[in-house]
Amino acid sequence: MKTKKFYITTPLYCVNAKPHLGHVYTTLAADVLARHLRSRDIPVHFQTGTDEHGTSIERAALERGMEPKAWCDSISKEFRSLWKKLNIRYDHFIRTTDLSHETAVQAVFEKLLKTGDIYPGSYEGLYCSSCENFYEESELKAGLCPVHGSPAEKVSEETYFFRLSRYEGALLAHYVKHPDFLSPRHRAQEMINFVKSGLKDISVSRTKVRWGVPLRSAPGHTVYVWFDALLNYVTGPGYNPEHPSADFGQAWPADVQLVGKEIFRFHAVIWPAILMALGLELPRKVYAHGWWTINGEKMSKSRGNFIKAEDVVRDFGVDALRYFLLREVPFGQDGDFSIEALKRRYNSDLANDLGNLFSRIMSMAAKYLDHRLPEKPGASETFRSLSAATGEIDRALEALRFEEALELIWRGIGRLNRLVDERKPWELAGNDLPGLKSFLHEMIWCLRVVAGWLDPFMPDTASKMQLQLGVGRSSDGTAPHKLPPLFPRKQDEKTGDISTN
């Protein structure tokens, strides 16, 4: 029997516009977790992708004089290009226009029609075309969508319904039995209260949307985009009720499903109910992180107030962006993005604390170690106590407390900086050369530990450090490699034009 892989998912990103930092945040968190687990020889299946059906995408293509599929191809390619630029290593990139996904969605719909979990009817409600979601009057803010701020339209049409109400009790029982399923805890109660207030059956097909997966048994209907998109988490690893895949069980159930808080309800209520209807195991954890805001408003394409990741990378580098997004704000909370805050973190944490420490030690190692890096750690209390933090860092990372893991790493870096100030190796060079060599051996092994800690968060930086530190090859007789500073300090001169639209 093949080993079950640790399955991590991001939501599918809608291709009605180009990617921005809001998308980067979720995908980066998934990448860091996946890299950490792989480093511990845990098999991982990390899936991300693009949501490519629905009115908003058809409209975006029409506005640019393109066919919907051509538009989807171009924007999906931009997402993949950005993930490559940001050093994000996924195992599968799924598109909802993939033939395997579309046929599986059709098969799921037919299966649930036969079991009675889906049935025909008609619907009238208030609809936001931007998020392709129906809302109750009480959920709107002055008649506007609570997510996009756009007017909700009254829509009436023939439809098929999913019997969400059938699973109200089962969902509440699951929440009680699996308290970590809804995460973080401070967001769970809102979902529980929503289910307790009574669930209504939901519309899962459209007659007025051409760009979607057509129903086999009702040719005039297409599958509601959210029903279609949610199924990617099982169709990606191979689920199709009409053509069972032997590999599906290697990934499913998902271990961690990362989503933004604005789509938590879909993933905490509708998605597990669909899985119950299909007789499939539920994911172990659905985690809703916070928003990055600009001047207190959610960063979004519809508001036009988003930051382009490419602009930030151009001025600060990939690893600085990766570090800032996961250090600045606890993962489950909201945070306001500013270039000023990023520059402060860059100069203080990266250029000064880490970069300066590494440069000082490696410069002295090149000069005083006779081109011989230490093979084995000595009997150093500093090395032992520093290494002892590894378990705590691992636990924080696996609990998605990324900022806590980075805080612990920087605590270790701070300790090494203090040790340099106390031991004054530049003075040892003049009066105690054996003592200096012993100190540098100790520091090099401590920096090897730090580089290992940093690897999931800042893989390029960790790789540069490990190259100079002789990690992964015989060190004895090998000179430290000379490379440019890890993070050249940013002066007060103006950086490039980082656009917020």
DOBA-213907 format. One record per residue (C-alpha): residue number from 0; residue in three letters; x, y, z. Coordinates in Angstrom, 2 decimals. Example, Ala and Ser with C-alpha at 12.3 -4.5 7.8 and 13.67 -1.06 7.14 Angstrom:
BEGIN
 num residuo       X       Y       Z
   0     Ala   12.30   -4.50    7.80
   1     Ser   13.67   -1.06    7.14
# end
This chain:
BEGIN
 num residuo       X       Y       Z
   0     Met    0.00    0.00    0.00
   1     Lys    1.33    3.44   -0.94
   2     Thr    1.93    6.05    1.77
   3     Lys   -0.74    8.69    2.31
   4     Lys    0.65   12.06    1.29
   5     Phe    0.18   15.19    3.37
   6     Tyr   -2.30   17.06    1.16
   7     Ile   -2.25   20.89    1.23
   8     Thr   -4.56   23.06   -0.89
   9     Thr   -5.06   26.72   -1.66
  10     Pro   -8.36   28.03   -3.02
  11     Leu   -8.59   28.33   -6.79
  12     Tyr   -7.88   31.90   -7.85
  13     Cys  -10.42   33.53  -10.14
  14     Val   -8.94   34.59  -13.49
  15     Asn  -11.13   37.67  -13.94
  16     Ala   -7.93   39.74  -13.39
  17     Lys   -4.21   39.32  -12.83
  18     Pro   -2.69   37.93   -9.60
  19     His   -1.76   40.19   -6.68
  20     Leu   -0.31   39.98   -3.17
  21     Gly   -3.59   38.68   -1.70
  22     His   -3.17   35.53   -3.80
  23     Val    0.53   35.35   -2.98
  24     Tyr   -0.16   35.26    0.76
  25     Thr   -2.18   32.03    0.77
  26     Thr    0.04   30.26   -1.73
  27     Leu    3.22   31.26    0.06
  28     Ala    1.91   29.89    3.36
  29     Ala    1.12   26.58    1.65
  30     Asp    4.58   26.52    0.07
  31     Val    6.36   27.13    3.39
  32     Leu    4.43   24.33    5.07
  33     Ala    5.07   21.98    2.14
  34     Arg    8.80   22.74    2.09
  35     His    9.07   22.16    5.83
  36     Leu    7.32   18.79    5.62
  37     Arg    9.42   17.67    2.64
  38     Ser   12.57   18.54    4.59
  39     Arg   11.41   15.98    7.16
  40     Asp   10.92   13.34    4.43
  41     Ile    7.12   13.55    4.70
  42     Pro    5.53   12.98    1.26
  43     Val    3.50   16.03    0.26
  44     His    0.85   16.81   -2.36
  45     Phe    0.49   20.58   -2.67
  46     Gln   -2.26   21.70   -5.06
  47     Thr   -3.17   25.16   -6.27
  48     Gly   -4.80   26.43   -9.45
  49     Thr   -7.28   28.71  -11.16
  50     Asp  -11.06   29.05  -11.17
  51     Glu  -12.04   29.71  -14.79
  52     His  -15.82   29.57  -15.18
  53     Gly  -18.63   32.03  -14.53
  54     Thr  -20.08   35.40  -15.52
  55     Ser  -17.20   37.56  -14.26
  56     Ile  -14.68   35.70  -16.42
  57     Glu  -16.90   35.71  -19.49
  58     Arg  -17.36   39.47  -19.00
  59     Ala  -13.61   40.09  -18.52
  60     Ala  -12.87   38.25  -21.77
  61     Leu  -15.62   40.09  -23.66
  62     Glu  -14.31   43.48  -22.52
  63     Arg  -10.94   42.61  -24.07
  64     Gly  -12.37   41.16  -27.27
  65     Met  -11.24   37.64  -26.42
  66     Glu  -12.84   34.21  -26.21
  67     Pro  -13.24   33.10  -22.57
  68     Lys  -10.86   30.14  -22.91
  69     Ala   -8.14   32.28  -24.49
  70     Trp   -8.49   34.80  -21.66
  71     Cys   -8.33   31.99  -19.07
  72     Asp   -5.21   30.58  -20.73
  73     Ser   -3.43   33.93  -20.54
  74     Ile   -4.26   34.72  -16.89
  75     Ser   -3.71   31.16  -15.67
  76     Lys   -0.27   31.35  -17.25
  77     Glu    0.42   34.56  -15.31
  78     Phe   -0.38   32.84  -12.03
  79     Arg    2.00   30.00  -12.84
  80     Ser    4.68   32.46  -13.92
  81     Leu    4.34   34.39  -10.66
  82     Trp    4.52   31.22   -8.56
  83     Lys    7.75   30.30  -10.35
  84     Lys    9.18   33.77   -9.74
  85     Leu    8.31   33.54   -6.04
  86     Asn    9.95   30.11   -5.73
  87     Ile    6.66   28.36   -4.96
  88     Arg    6.92   24.61   -5.57
  89     Tyr    3.47   23.08   -6.03
  90     Asp    2.86   19.46   -7.04
  91     His   -0.26   20.05   -9.12
  92     Phe   -1.76   23.10  -10.77
  93     Ile   -5.42   22.46  -11.60
  94     Arg   -7.63   24.54  -13.88
  95     Thr  -11.41   24.18  -13.79
  96     Thr  -11.34   24.10  -17.61
  97     Asp   -9.25   20.90  -17.51
  98     Leu  -11.22   18.15  -19.25
  99     Ser  -10.61   15.69  -16.37
 100     His  -12.08   18.19  -13.90
 101     Glu  -15.11   19.07  -16.04
 102     Thr  -16.04   15.44  -16.66
 103     Ala  -15.67   14.63  -12.95
 104     Val  -17.90   17.60  -12.03
 105     Gln  -20.55   16.34  -14.44
 106     Ala  -20.30   12.85  -12.93
 107     Val  -20.67   14.24   -9.39
 108     Phe  -23.75   16.20  -10.40
 109     Glu  -25.36   13.09  -11.93
 110     Lys  -24.52   11.01   -8.86
 111     Leu  -26.16   13.52   -6.50
 112     Leu  -29.21   13.79   -8.77
 113     Lys  -29.68   10.03   -8.38
 114     Thr  -29.33   10.13   -4.59
 115     Gly  -31.78   13.04   -4.34
 116     Asp  -29.17   15.41   -2.87
 117     Ile  -29.69   17.57   -5.96
 118     Tyr  -33.20   18.32   -7.26
 119     Pro  -34.85   20.74   -9.75
 120     Gly  -36.69   23.94   -8.83
 121     Ser  -36.62   27.71   -9.34
 122     Tyr  -34.89   30.47   -7.43
 123     Glu  -35.10   34.19   -6.80
 124     Gly  -32.49   36.01   -4.79
 125     Leu  -29.94   38.82   -4.47
 126     Tyr  -26.81   38.00   -6.43
 127     Cys  -23.30   39.52   -6.60
 128     Ser  -21.79   38.78  -10.00
 129     Ser  -18.26   39.65   -8.77
 130     Cys  -18.10   36.83   -6.22
 131     Glu  -20.86   34.83   -7.98
 132     Asn  -22.74   34.33   -4.74
 133     Phe  -26.32   34.79   -3.50
 134     Tyr  -26.90   36.80   -0.33
 135     Glu  -29.74   37.31    2.11
 136     Glu  -30.99   40.91    2.41
 137     Ser  -29.62   41.03    5.97
 138     Glu  -26.12   40.16    4.77
 139     Leu  -25.86   43.14    2.42
 140     Lys  -24.48   46.53    3.45
 141     Ala  -26.86   49.18    2.13
 142     Gly  -27.76   46.83   -0.71
 143     Leu  -24.10   46.20   -1.55
 144     Cys  -22.09   42.97   -1.53
 145     Pro  -20.23   42.70    1.82
 146     Val  -17.05   41.53    0.04
 147     His  -16.90   43.61   -3.16
 148     Gly  -19.06   46.61   -2.33
 149     Ser  -20.91   46.24   -5.63
 150     Pro  -24.72   46.32   -5.98
 151     Ala  -26.51   43.00   -5.59
 152     Glu  -28.95   42.20   -8.41
 153     Lys  -32.29   40.44   -8.01
 154     Val  -32.08   37.25  -10.07
 155     Ser  -34.83   34.76  -10.86
 156     Glu  -34.27   31.55  -12.79
 157     Glu  -34.92   27.83  -13.10
 158     Thr  -32.25   25.95  -11.20
 159     Tyr  -31.15   22.77   -9.48
 160     Phe  -30.75   22.81   -5.70
 161     Phe  -28.34   21.01   -3.40
 162     Arg  -30.00   19.77   -0.19
 163     Leu  -27.70   21.62    2.17
 164     Ser  -30.40   21.58    4.85
 165     Arg  -30.11   17.79    5.01
 166     Tyr  -26.61   18.07    6.53
 167     Glu  -27.21   20.64    9.26
 168     Gly  -27.07   18.14   12.13
 169     Ala  -24.17   16.18   10.65
 170     Leu  -22.11   19.34   10.25
 171     Leu  -22.70   20.46   13.83
 172     Ala  -21.79   16.98   15.09
 173     His  -18.59   17.04   13.04
 174     Tyr  -17.59   20.44   14.44
 175     Val  -17.97   19.10   17.97
 176     Lys  -16.11   15.84   17.29
 177     His  -13.29   17.54   15.36
 178     Pro  -12.61   20.88   17.11
 179     Asp   -9.60   21.68   14.87
 180     Phe  -11.60   21.29   11.66
 181     Leu  -12.62   24.96   11.72
 182     Ser   -9.46   27.00   12.22
 183     Pro   -8.35   29.31   13.65
 184     Arg  -10.58   28.92   16.68
 185     His  -11.62   32.57   16.79
 186     Arg  -13.33   32.18   13.39
 187     Ala  -15.06   28.87   14.19
 188     Gln  -17.98   30.19   16.25
 189     Glu  -19.30   32.34   13.43
 190     Met  -19.61   29.24   11.22
 191     Ile  -21.19   27.20   13.99
 192     Asn  -23.74   29.95   14.65
 193     Phe  -24.52   30.18   10.95
 194     Val  -25.32   26.46   10.76
 195     Lys  -27.31   26.58   14.02
 196     Ser  -29.45   29.39   12.60
 197     Gly  -30.78   26.93   10.01
 198     Leu  -29.44   25.94    6.60
 199     Lys  -31.35   26.45    3.37
 200     Asp  -30.91   24.43    0.21
 201     Ile  -28.65   26.25   -2.27
 202     Ser  -28.85   26.80   -6.01
 203     Val  -26.12   24.85   -7.85
 204     Ser  -26.92   25.48  -11.54
 205     Arg  -27.47   28.44  -13.82
 206     Thr  -29.46   28.96  -17.02
 207     Lys  -28.16   32.47  -17.70
 208     Val  -24.44   31.65  -17.55
 209     Arg  -23.04   30.15  -20.75
 210     Trp  -19.40   29.92  -19.67
 211     Gly  -19.53   26.94  -17.35
 212     Val  -19.66   23.16  -17.13
 213     Pro  -22.84   22.01  -18.93
 214     Leu  -25.15   19.54  -17.19
 215     Arg  -25.56   16.23  -18.99
 216     Ser  -29.17   15.71  -17.93
 217     Ala  -30.22   19.37  -18.42
 218     Pro  -28.40   20.87  -21.44
 219     Gly  -29.69   24.42  -20.78
 220     His  -27.96   24.52  -17.39
 221     Thr  -24.34   25.05  -16.38
 222     Val  -22.92   24.14  -12.97
 223     Tyr  -22.81   27.00  -10.46
 224     Val  -19.22   28.21  -10.40
 225     Trp  -18.73   27.66   -6.66
 226     Phe  -20.01   24.09   -6.78
 227     Asp  -17.69   23.50   -9.74
 228     Ala  -14.67   25.12   -8.08
 229     Leu  -14.99   23.42   -4.68
 230     Leu  -14.82   20.01   -6.31
 231     Asn  -11.27   20.71   -7.53
 232     Tyr   -9.91   19.53   -4.20
 233     Val  -11.03   15.97   -4.97
 234     Thr  -10.93   15.97   -8.78
 235     Gly   -7.30   17.17   -8.72
 236     Pro   -5.98   14.03   -7.04
 237     Gly   -8.19   11.88   -9.26
 238     Tyr  -11.74   11.59   -7.90
 239     Asn  -14.48   10.75  -10.39
 240     Pro  -17.45    8.68   -9.16
 241     Glu  -17.78    7.02  -12.56
 242     His  -14.09    6.24  -12.99
 243     Pro  -12.51    5.55   -9.57
 244     Ser   -8.78    6.31   -9.37
 245     Ala   -6.43    4.07   -7.42
 246     Asp   -4.27    7.10   -6.62
 247     Phe   -7.04    9.21   -5.05
 248     Gly   -6.53    7.69   -1.60
 249     Gln   -2.87    8.69   -1.60
 250     Ala   -3.89   12.32   -1.17
 251     Trp   -7.43   12.50    0.15
 252     Pro   -8.51   13.55    2.70
 253     Ala   -6.82   16.95    2.60
 254     Asp   -4.77   17.64    5.71
 255     Val   -4.82   21.45    5.48
 256     Gln   -7.03   23.58    3.25
 257     Leu   -5.99   27.25    3.32
 258     Val   -8.55   29.91    2.40
 259     Gly   -9.17   33.62    2.89
 260     Lys  -11.69   34.50    5.58
 261     Glu  -14.15   35.91    3.00
 262     Ile  -14.70   32.40    1.55
 263     Phe  -14.63   30.51    4.84
 264     Arg  -18.37   29.78    4.76
 265     Phe  -18.13   28.00    1.41
 266     His  -15.36   25.79    2.76
 267     Ala  -16.65   25.34    6.31
 268     Val  -20.31   24.63    5.49
 269     Ile  -21.07   23.93    1.82
 270     Trp  -17.91   22.00    1.00
 271     Pro  -18.10   19.47    3.87
 272     Ala  -21.82   18.98    3.16
 273     Ile  -21.04   18.09   -0.47
 274     Leu  -18.42   15.61    0.73
 275     Met  -20.93   14.05    3.13
 276     Ala  -23.38   13.68    0.25
 277     Leu  -20.68   11.94   -1.82
 278     Gly  -19.73    9.64    1.05
 279     Leu  -16.18   11.03    1.16
 280     Glu  -14.08   11.74    4.24
 281     Leu  -13.88   15.40    5.27
 282     Pro  -10.61   17.37    5.30
 283     Arg   -8.74   17.42    8.60
 284     Lys   -8.49   21.21    8.81
 285     Val   -9.91   24.23    6.96
 286     Tyr   -7.94   27.32    7.94
 287     Ala   -9.19   30.84    7.17
 288     His   -6.44   33.42    7.29
 289     Gly   -6.89   37.20    7.47
 290     Trp   -6.68   39.89    4.80
 291     Trp   -3.92   42.21    3.78
 292     Thr   -5.38   45.67    3.63
 293     Ile   -4.26   48.92    2.01
 294     Asn   -5.21   51.94    4.12
 295     Gly   -7.60   49.71    6.06
 296     Glu   -9.44   48.32    3.00
 297     Lys   -9.19   44.73    1.79
 298     Met   -6.72   44.33   -1.04
 299     Ser   -8.80   43.26   -4.04
 300     Lys   -8.97   43.41   -7.81
 301     Ser  -12.47   44.89   -7.87
 302     Arg  -11.42   47.82   -5.64
 303     Gly   -8.25   48.35   -7.67
 304     Asn   -6.12   48.79   -4.52
 305     Phe   -3.81   45.84   -4.83
 306     Ile   -0.01   45.58   -4.79
 307     Lys    1.78   43.79   -7.61
 308     Ala    4.18   41.23   -6.21
 309     Glu    6.52   41.76   -9.17
 310     Asp    7.05   45.41   -8.16
 311     Val    8.00   44.44   -4.60
 312     Val   10.33   41.69   -5.81
 313     Arg   12.04   44.12   -8.18
 314     Asp   12.96   46.45   -5.30
 315     Phe   13.42   44.07   -2.36
 316     Gly   13.90   40.56   -3.75
 317     Val   11.83   37.38   -3.50
 318     Asp   12.96   36.25   -0.06
 319     Ala   12.39   39.64    1.54
 320     Leu    8.77   39.54    0.35
 321     Arg    8.34   35.94    1.54
 322     Tyr    9.77   36.88    4.94
 323     Phe    7.75   40.06    5.40
 324     Leu    4.35   38.55    4.56
 325     Leu    4.72   35.75    7.12
 326     Arg    6.55   37.71    9.83
 327     Glu    4.71   41.01    9.97
 328     Val    1.24   39.72   10.94
 329     Pro    0.00   36.55   12.72
 330     Phe   -1.38   34.31    9.97
 331     Gly   -4.98   34.25   11.18
 332     Gln   -5.27   38.03   11.57
 333     Asp   -5.58   41.03    9.25
 334     Gly   -2.63   43.30    8.50
 335     Asp   -2.12   46.58    6.68
 336     Phe    0.54   46.48    3.97
 337     Ser    2.99   49.34    3.50
 338     Ile    6.31   49.71    1.71
 339     Glu    7.62   51.61    4.74
 340     Ala    6.99   48.61    7.02
 341     Leu    8.62   46.29    4.50
 342     Lys   11.70   48.53    4.29
 343     Arg   11.98   48.61    8.09
 344     Arg   11.85   44.83    8.31
 345     Tyr   14.33   44.53    5.45
 346     Asn   16.96   46.84    6.97
 347     Ser   16.51   45.76   10.60
 348     Asp   15.86   42.01   10.43
 349     Leu   17.42   40.98    7.13
 350     Ala   20.26   43.38    6.33
 351     Asn   21.35   44.03    9.92
 352     Asp   20.46   41.07   12.16
 353     Leu   20.98   38.24    9.66
 354     Gly   23.05   39.70    6.81
 355     Asn   25.59   41.55    8.95
 356     Leu   26.06   38.58   11.29
 357     Phe   26.64   36.20    8.41
 358     Ser   29.02   38.58    6.62
 359     Arg   31.14   39.16    9.73
 360     Ile   31.54   35.48   10.51
 361     Met   32.23   34.35    6.96
 362     Ser   34.76   37.14    6.36
 363     Met   36.72   36.07    9.44
 364     Ala   36.36   32.39    8.53
 365     Ala   37.87   33.04    5.09
 366     Lys   40.78   34.88    6.69
 367     Tyr   41.55   32.76    9.76
 368     Leu   40.43   29.16    9.15
 369     Asp   43.08   28.26    6.60
 370     His   40.38   27.44    4.05
 371     Arg   39.10   24.61    6.27
 372     Leu   35.45   24.61    7.37
 373     Pro   34.61   22.46   10.41
 374     Glu   33.37   18.94    9.71
 375     Lys   31.71   18.30   13.07
 376     Pro   30.24   20.55   15.76
 377     Gly   32.35   20.87   18.86
 378     Ala   31.17   20.39   22.43
 379     Ser   29.57   23.82   22.38
 380     Glu   26.84   24.79   24.83
 381     Thr   25.77   27.56   22.44
 382     Phe   25.33   25.10   19.57
 383     Arg   23.41   22.61   21.75
 384     Ser   21.06   25.18   23.24
 385     Leu   20.48   26.88   19.87
 386     Ser   19.68   23.53   18.21
 387     Ala   17.23   22.73   21.02
 388     Ala   14.85   25.38   19.65
 389     Thr   14.27   23.31   16.49
 390     Gly   11.35   21.37   17.96
 391     Glu    9.55   24.52   19.08
 392     Ile   10.07   26.14   15.67
 393     Asp    8.74   23.03   13.93
 394     Arg    5.65   22.91   16.12
 395     Ala    4.87   26.59   15.50
 396     Leu    5.27   26.16   11.75
 397     Glu    3.10   23.03   11.60
 398     Ala    0.40   24.87   13.58
 399     Leu    0.54   27.63   10.91
 400     Arg    1.95   30.09   13.44
 401     Phe    4.48   31.30   10.90
 402     Glu    5.24   34.60   12.62
 403     Glu    5.95   32.72   15.87
 404     Ala    8.37   30.36   14.10
 405     Leu   10.19   33.34   12.56
 406     Glu   10.24   35.17   15.90
 407     Leu   11.94   32.12   17.45
 408     Ile   14.47   31.99   14.59
 409     Trp   15.30   35.67   15.02
 410     Arg   15.63   35.15   18.74
 411     Gly   18.39   32.66   17.92
 412     Ile   19.99   35.09   15.45
 413     Gly   19.89   37.79   18.14
 414     Arg   21.66   35.47   20.56
 415     Leu   24.46   34.86   18.04
 416     Asn   24.85   38.60   17.45
 417     Arg   25.17   39.19   21.20
 418     Leu   27.75   36.41   21.41
 419     Val   29.85   38.09   18.72
 420     Asp   29.70   41.38   20.65
 421     Glu   30.66   39.65   23.92
 422     Arg   33.49   37.47   22.58
 423     Lys   34.98   40.18   20.32
 424     Pro   36.55   37.84   17.75
 425     Trp   38.45   40.73   16.18
 426     Glu   40.40   40.99   19.44
 427     Leu   40.97   37.24   19.62
 428     Ala   42.61   37.48   16.20
 429     Gly   45.46   39.43   17.79
 430     Asn   46.00   37.50   21.03
 431     Asp   44.28   34.08   20.92
 432     Leu   44.23   32.52   17.46
 433     Pro   43.26   28.98   18.69
 434     Gly   40.40   30.57   20.66
 435     Leu   39.29   32.49   17.57
 436     Lys   39.27   29.34   15.45
 437     Ser   37.24   27.50   18.06
 438     Phe   34.76   30.40   18.22
 439     Leu   34.41   30.52   14.41
 440     His   33.85   26.75   14.29
 441     Glu   31.07   27.17   16.85
 442     Met   29.48   30.06   14.95
 443     Ile   29.64   28.28   11.59
 444     Trp   27.77   25.31   13.01
 445     Cys   25.22   27.60   14.61
 446     Leu   24.71   29.38   11.26
 447     Arg   24.19   25.99    9.60
 448     Val   21.32   25.43   12.02
 449     Val   19.89   28.87   11.23
 450     Ala   20.14   28.23    7.48
 451     Gly   18.15   25.01    7.94
 452     Trp   15.48   26.86    9.89
 453     Leu   15.22   29.53    7.20
 454     Asp   14.98   27.14    4.26
 455     Pro   11.15   26.81    4.08
 456     Phe   10.68   30.57    4.40
 457     Met   13.59   31.91    2.35
 458     Pro   14.95   29.08    0.20
 459     Asp   17.28   31.21   -1.93
 460     Thr   18.85   32.83    1.12
 461     Ala   19.22   29.48    2.89
 462     Ser   20.85   28.00   -0.22
 463     Lys   23.38   30.88   -0.44
 464     Met   24.21   30.49    3.24
 465     Gln   24.60   26.72    2.96
 466     Leu   26.90   27.09   -0.05
 467     Gln   29.24   29.36    1.90
 468     Leu   28.92   27.23    5.04
 469     Gly   29.87   24.02    3.21
 470     Val   26.56   22.25    3.88
 471     Gly   25.91   19.10    1.85
 472     Arg   29.50   18.39    0.87
 473     Ser   32.82   17.61    2.49
 474     Ser   33.90   20.80    4.23
 475     Asp   37.41   19.86    5.28
 476     Gly   39.89   21.61    3.01
 477     Thr   37.15   23.64    1.28
 478     Ala   37.31   27.41    1.31
 479     Pro   34.19   29.40    2.22
 480     His   32.59   30.63   -0.99
 481     Lys   32.61   34.39   -1.38
 482     Leu   29.24   35.80   -2.38
 483     Pro   27.69   39.29   -2.32
 484     Pro   25.91   40.39    0.89
 485     Leu   22.72   38.47    1.56
 486     Phe   20.66   41.66    1.90
 487     Pro   22.35   44.91    0.84
 488     Arg   20.98   47.64    3.06
 489     Lys   18.30   49.87    1.53
 490     Gln   19.15   53.52    1.89
 491     Asp   16.57   56.27    2.05
 492     Glu   16.56   56.77   -1.70
 493     Lys   13.18   56.22   -3.36
 494     Thr   12.49   52.69   -4.53
 495     Gly   10.84   51.97   -7.86
 496     Asp    7.21   52.73   -8.57
 497     Ile    5.27   50.16   -6.55
 498     Ser    1.76   50.49   -7.84
 499     Thr   -1.40   49.92   -5.84
 500     Asn   -3.51   49.17   -8.91
# end
